[in-house]
Amino acid sequence: FETSGLDKQNGFHSLVCCPTQVAVLGLDGNTLEEIGRYKSYIKGRYANGKYIGYSTTNDQHYQEGAFKATGISIEKLESEGKEAKQVCIDLCNFFESIKSTSSFHKTIIVGANVSYDTPFLQYMFLFFKKDLSKYLQGYYDHKTNYQLVNFDTQFLSRAKPTNENLKNDLTSVALREGFEPQDMHDAMNDVVITSEIFKKYIFQLRSSEAEGKAQAATYRDNFHFEY
């Protein structure tokens, strides 16, 4: 998601701010090839002379700094965006179209600092009475809220090197992994570069796993217990 700002006081970003753009890209779980993508700007609404978010429960507002950072404007949202309810329906259809064929799990969310994005998704589905558990892998917490499991490339990037002082924002990780970031305040560009980083990590993991199995087999062939 690109969003209308931040809640610097409490961190409840998805309650006091709203999404302005969303992008998703589906990957096949085995081949990691792209199997679909969707993106849209998301309209707000006018109320009492102010442009605010879709929620009638919380005061979702737009911060000027967010518009400057993302290059998104109210005019762009109104001319190119869809109503939030329609975007939510589109996302349901998209998740259905890329659903996992595994009998063990559903589609798993991947993102960079994904804990920032998932509350915007959860709140949108909750507000429009859509059931995320039908589409995405997760679990119910002790308050019966559905929490999404995920792969976060930011944390994966922290696990890979031994230098704890490296930056792990999306741009820094992309450059470190040999990718050239494009406009990093466009939702789809962020998604594409994140998917490339994720694929590289998974291919490296699979390669090391295969190598480990080969080494283990050789070890077992040569090792014998002595009594």
Backbone hydrogen bonds, N-H to C=O, Kabsch-Sander energy under -0.5 kcal/mol:
donor,donor_aa,acceptor,acceptor_aa,energy
2,E,21,Q,-2.6
4,S,18,C,-2.4
8,K,6,L,-1.0
11,G,7,D,-2.0
13,H,11,G,-1.5
15,L,12,F,-1.2
16,V,12,F,-1.7
17,C,13,H,-1.9
20,T,2,E,-3.1
21,Q,2,E,-1.8
22,V,40,S,-2.5
24,V,38,Y,-2.8
26,G,36,G,-3.2
28,D,33,E,-2.7
32,L,28,D,-2.0
35,I,26,G,-2.6
36,G,26,G,-0.8
38,Y,24,V,-2.5
40,S,22,V,-2.2
41,Y,80,E,-0.5
42,I,20,T,-2.4
43,K,41,Y,-0.5
43,K,82,K,-3.0
45,R,52,I,-2.6
47,A,50,K,-2.8
50,K,47,A,-1.9
52,I,45,R,-3.3
52,I,50,K,-0.7
53,G,60,Q,-2.6
60,Q,58,N,-1.6
61,H,16,V,-2.7
61,H,59,D,-0.6
63,Q,4,S,-2.8
66,A,63,Q,-0.8
67,F,63,Q,-1.5
68,K,64,E,-2.0
69,A,65,G,-2.1
70,T,66,A,-2.5
71,G,67,F,-2.1
77,L,73,S,-2.3
78,E,74,I,-2.5
79,S,75,E,-2.2
80,E,76,K,-2.8
81,G,76,K,-0.5
81,G,77,L,-1.5
82,K,41,Y,-2.3
87,V,83,E,-2.1
88,C,84,A,-2.4
89,I,85,K,-2.0
90,D,86,Q,-2.8
91,L,87,V,-2.5
92,C,88,C,-2.0
93,N,89,I,-2.3
94,F,90,D,-2.6
95,F,91,L,-3.1
96,E,92,C,-2.1
97,S,93,N,-1.9
98,I,94,F,-1.3
99,K,96,E,-0.9
107,T,135,Y,-0.9
109,I,149,V,-0.9
111,G,151,F,-2.1
113,N,111,G,-0.6
116,Y,113,N,-2.0
117,D,113,N,-0.6
118,T,114,V,-2.5
120,F,117,D,-1.1
121,L,117,D,-1.4
122,Q,118,T,-3.1
123,Y,119,P,-2.7
124,M,120,F,-1.8
125,F,121,L,-2.2
126,L,122,Q,-2.4
127,F,123,Y,-2.9
128,F,124,M,-2.1
129,K,126,L,-1.2
130,K,125,F,-3.3
132,L,130,K,-0.9
134,K,131,D,-1.5
135,Y,132,L,-1.9
136,L,132,L,-2.4
137,Q,107,T,-3.1
139,Y,147,Q,-2.2
141,D,139,Y,-0.5
141,D,145,N,-2.6
144,T,141,D,-2.1
147,Q,139,Y,-3.5
147,Q,145,N,-0.7
149,V,137,Q,-1.6
151,F,109,I,-2.1
152,D,150,N,-0.5
153,T,111,G,-2.3
153,T,151,F,-0.6
155,F,152,D,-0.5
156,L,152,D,-2.2
157,S,153,T,-2.3
158,R,154,Q,-1.0
159,A,155,F,-1.4
160,K,156,L,-1.2
164,E,162,T,-0.8
166,L,163,N,-1.0
173,V,169,D,-2.5
174,A,170,L,-2.5
175,L,171,T,-2.3
176,R,172,S,-2.1
177,E,173,V,-2.0
178,G,175,L,-1.2
179,F,174,A,-3.1
184,M,182,Q,-0.7
186,D,183,D,-1.1
190,D,186,D,-2.2
191,V,187,A,-2.2
192,V,188,M,-2.8
193,I,189,N,-2.2
194,T,190,D,-2.1
195,S,191,V,-2.5
196,E,192,V,-1.9
197,I,193,I,-2.0
198,F,194,T,-2.7
199,K,195,S,-2.6
200,K,196,E,-2.0
201,Y,197,I,-2.2
202,I,198,F,-2.6
203,F,199,K,-2.8
204,Q,200,K,-2.1
205,L,201,Y,-2.4
206,R,202,I,-2.8
207,S,203,F,-2.2
208,S,204,Q,-2.4
209,E,205,L,-2.2
210,A,206,R,-2.3
211,E,207,S,-2.2
212,G,208,S,-2.4
213,K,209,E,-2.2
214,A,210,A,-2.0
215,Q,211,E,-2.2
216,A,212,G,-2.4
217,A,213,K,-2.4
218,T,214,A,-2.0
219,Y,215,Q,-2.3
220,R,216,A,-2.5
221,D,217,A,-2.1
222,N,218,T,-1.2
223,F,219,Y,-1.4
